[in-house]
Amino acid sequence: MCGHIKICLRNDTQVEESERNNERMKYLMPVDSVPRPRDEDRIKVFVDRKLPDSFDPLVGDDYFAYCKNTIMHIRDQSRCGSCWAVSAAEVMSDRLCVQSKGKIKRQLSDTDILACCGEYCGEGCRGGWPVKAWEWVKENGVCTGGRYTAKGVCKPYAFYPCGNHTNEIWYGECPKSSWPTPKCRKACKFGYRKPYEQDKYYAKNVYVLPNDEAAIRKEIMENGPVQAVFDVYEDFRLYKSGVYKHTQGRKTGAHAVKIYGWGDMRISNSTHTVVVRYWSIANSWNRDWGERGYFRMVRGEDNCGIESMVTAGIMAT
């Protein structure tokens, strides 16, 4: 099986003040602990159509217009190594909307996955396996959720956003160490009218994509955003905007995110023009990080392994 991808284990090494805008870099797992899926565990994808040079469901109404508000939802994992659960819930929410053609617009609960998947998925706030999160939702379902204090849902996120970045919006003091993994409660919050077991949504199929940029683009365009894991290096701490490509620094861990689109950026000078291809990615470090919660990473080069660890699924609609 492909359940060997374990990510987001906290790393409490202090960063320099100049790098505090990426304090959430602490939520990574140890170096060299993220093996790639085996080729025999990946699905086969045949790219039998021309794909556009750019695909951005957040801009205009050409793609998934009925799900724009769902896809643009940025979460905050707070001081918990839960990116494996948070990004899984984000992608499942988006795919539920896309695959129902906009009929089901519900944010699904990262906390339900984080708290209730248990040892099957990993170690909760100390890290977990994305593909196991999908397999667990296929068997058990996941209830509705969303950001901390979200209204009209079964299980909002368990932890409040907190201040991590220099000159950021003030969210409140962060705890000095990681939050403990929340306890699994098979019940919705007080006042939510639907019983927990009746609030569930399920995945029908779960799969790992081939390490192929065109296959990943086709999957996003046909079925919605995907969950990806990449190796994190020291230079990612300094990201503020633009297209990230690893150039220097040691590997410090790994992180799980949502890829929702792609594009090209042309850089010209007096002699020539360079085309930089990139992935459009949603992070889970709130909107005060990067490009208002998003970032772009160079595409087609398997930069930091971003194209070698991509998980997705078909939701029951």
Secondary structure, DSSP 4 states (H G I P E B T S, - for coil): --TT--B--B--PPPPGGGGGGGGGGB-PPTT--PPPPGGGBPP----SPPPS-B-TTSSSSSSGGGHHHHT---B--SS--HHHHHHHHHHHHHHHHHTTTS----B-HHHHHHHSGGGTB-GGG-B-HHHHHHHHHHH-B-BEESTT-SSSSEE-SS-----STTPPP--PPPSSPPPPPPP-SSPPTT--S-GGGS-B-EEEEEE--S-HHHHHHHHHHH--EEEEEEEEGGGGG--SSEE---SS-EEEEEEEEEEEEEEEEEE-SS-EEEEEEEEEE-SB-TTSTBTTEEEEE-SS-GGGTTTSEEEEEE--
